Amino acid sequence: MSIIASDILADLCGLSLGLLIALLPTGLLLWLLGWWSHRFWIVLSATVLAGVFGLLEAGAWHVQPIVVAVLLAIAAGVLALALVRVVTFAAAGLCAVYIIHFALPTLNQQVVCFLIGGLLGLLLFRWFFMALTSFLGTVLIAYGTLALLHYRETIDAVVWSEENALMVTILCGIGSLFGFGFQFFLDRRRERKRKEEEEDEDAGIASMILGRIGFGGKSSKAA
């Protein structure tokens, strides 16, 4: 089983050059700054998915597709941050099911994997989003690179990805680890800087209070 799905890659190869190029910076932003901007990505993902769902299911509801798509997108975007823990639970559960299916295809315990993965995602909320956004960014970069090479007629991306599935999977795994490490380092650096600013602010307030006390003491002696 390969991380790069042949059918998805084949569909991407039919897109325009502008859309293919847009995959690379989007993947790079996810890879580098996924956790730092995780609220933005949660809202964006919920909005886009809800809008697409509205377009696909509008016929069954006997409503104009654009109307239900826009309303669902707005509602999902507004509720996304309020339901961030629910979204995290679902995303972590689905990731756990995918990983177990990828590693152990014969294990048929999707419900158990989903529940355990969801709980672990809530417990390791920050680390989970770092790993998830790093992985998604790496996959987007891989898809975009292969589709661009296919567009330039350098390689047949679908055939090449099938023939080199193991190498592509290993490279995506290494890229995901590097992205996780970068995000972890960036987060620790931001936390350290924030603590230093808070300590400097507390020290400034303390010195101001001591200065006022000292000034009061001098004025009472002078009197």
GIJO-V310971 format. One record per residue. N is the residue number from 0. RES is the residue in one small letter. PHI is phi in whole degrees, 0 to 359 (999 if undefined). OMEGA is omega in whole degrees, -180 to 180 (NA if undefined). Layout:
n = [N:N]
res = [RES:RES]
phi = [PHI:PHI]
omega = [OMEGA:OMEGA]
This chain:
n = [0:1:2:3:4:5:6:7:8:9:10:11:12:13:14:15:16:17:18:19:20:21:22:23:24:25:26:27:28:29:30:31:32:33:34:35:36:37:38:39:40:41:42:43:44:45:46:47:48:49:50:51:52:53:54:55:56:57:58:59:60:61:62:63:64:65:66:67:68:69:70:71:72:73:74:75:76:77:78:79:80:81:82:83:84:85:86:87:88:89:90:91:92:93:94:95:96:97:98:99:100:101:102:103:104:105:106:107:108:109:110:111:112:113:114:115:116:117:118:119:120:121:122:123:124:125:126:127:128:129:130:131:132:133:134:135:136:137:138:139:140:141:142:143:144:145:146:147:148:149:150:151:152:153:154:155:156:157:158:159:160:161:162:163:164:165:166:167:168:169:170:171:172:173:174:175:176:177:178:179:180:181:182:183:184:185:186:187:188:189:190:191:192:193:194:195:196:197:198:199:200:201:202:203:204:205:206:207:208:209:210:211:212:213:214:215:216:217:218:219:220:221:222]
res = [m:s:i:i:a:s:d:i:l:a:d:l:c:g:l:s:l:g:l:l:i:a:l:l:p:t:g:l:l:l:w:l:l:g:w:w:s:h:r:f:w:i:v:l:s:a:t:v:l:a:g:v:f:g:l:l:e:a:g:a:w:h:v:q:p:i:v:v:a:v:l:l:a:i:a:a:g:v:l:a:l:a:l:v:r:v:v:t:f:a:a:a:g:l:c:a:v:y:i:i:h:f:a:l:p:t:l:n:q:q:v:v:c:f:l:i:g:g:l:l:g:l:l:l:f:r:w:f:f:m:a:l:t:s:f:l:g:t:v:l:i:a:y:g:t:l:a:l:l:h:y:r:e:t:i:d:a:v:v:w:s:e:e:n:a:l:m:v:t:i:l:c:g:i:g:s:l:f:g:f:g:f:q:f:f:l:d:r:r:r:e:r:k:r:k:e:e:e:e:d:e:d:a:g:i:a:s:m:i:l:g:r:i:g:f:g:g:k:s:s:k:a:a]
phi = [999:254:293:274:278:295:293:294:296:296:293:295:296:271:280:286:296:298:293:294:294:295:296:291:296:297:296:293:296:297:294:270:235:299:287:299:242:293:296:298:291:295:296:297:297:297:295:294:297:294:295:295:299:297:295:284:257:296:298:289:264:57:231:299:305:293:292:292:294:295:295:295:297:295:298:294:295:290:275:300:290:291:253:297:291:294:298:296:300:294:295:294:297:295:297:296:298:295:294:296:293:289:276:231:298:277:281:252:227:296:295:297:298:297:292:295:297:297:294:295:298:289:291:250:304:292:296:297:291:298:294:294:292:296:294:297:297:297:294:297:296:296:299:297:295:296:294:293:297:291:296:280:60:282:219:272:300:294:294:295:294:289:286:241:298:295:295:296:296:296:296:295:296:296:298:296:296:296:296:299:297:295:295:297:297:296:292:296:293:295:295:296:294:296:295:295:294:294:295:295:294:296:294:294:294:296:295:295:295:296:297:293:297:297:295:295:295:294:294:289:292:297:292]
omega = [-176:176:179:179:-175:-178:177:180:178:177:179:-179:178:-180:179:-177:-179:179:179:179:-179:179:-174:177:177:177:-180:177:176:-177:-176:-169:-177:-179:-178:-179:-173:178:178:-178:178:-180:-180:-179:180:-180:-178:-179:179:178:178:178:178:178:-177:-174:-177:-180:179:-179:180:179:176:-175:-177:-179:-178:179:-180:-179:178:180:179:-179:-180:179:179:-176:-172:-178:178:-179:-174:179:177:178:179:179:-179:-179:179:177:178:177:179:178:-180:-178:179:178:178:-177:-178:-176:-177:-179:-176:-180:-175:-177:179:179:180:-178:179:178:178:179:178:177:177:-180:-180:-171:-176:-180:180:-179:175:-180:-177:-178:176:179:-180:177:178:-179:178:178:179:178:-178:180:180:180:177:176:177:179:179:-180:175:178:167:-169:-176:-179:-178:-180:177:-180:-178:-176:-178:-180:179:179:179:180:177:177:178:178:178:178:178:178:177:179:179:180:178:179:180:180:178:180:178:179:179:179:179:179:178:178:178:178:178:179:178:179:178:179:180:179:178:179:179:178:178:177:179:179:178:180:180:-179:179:177:-179:178:NA]
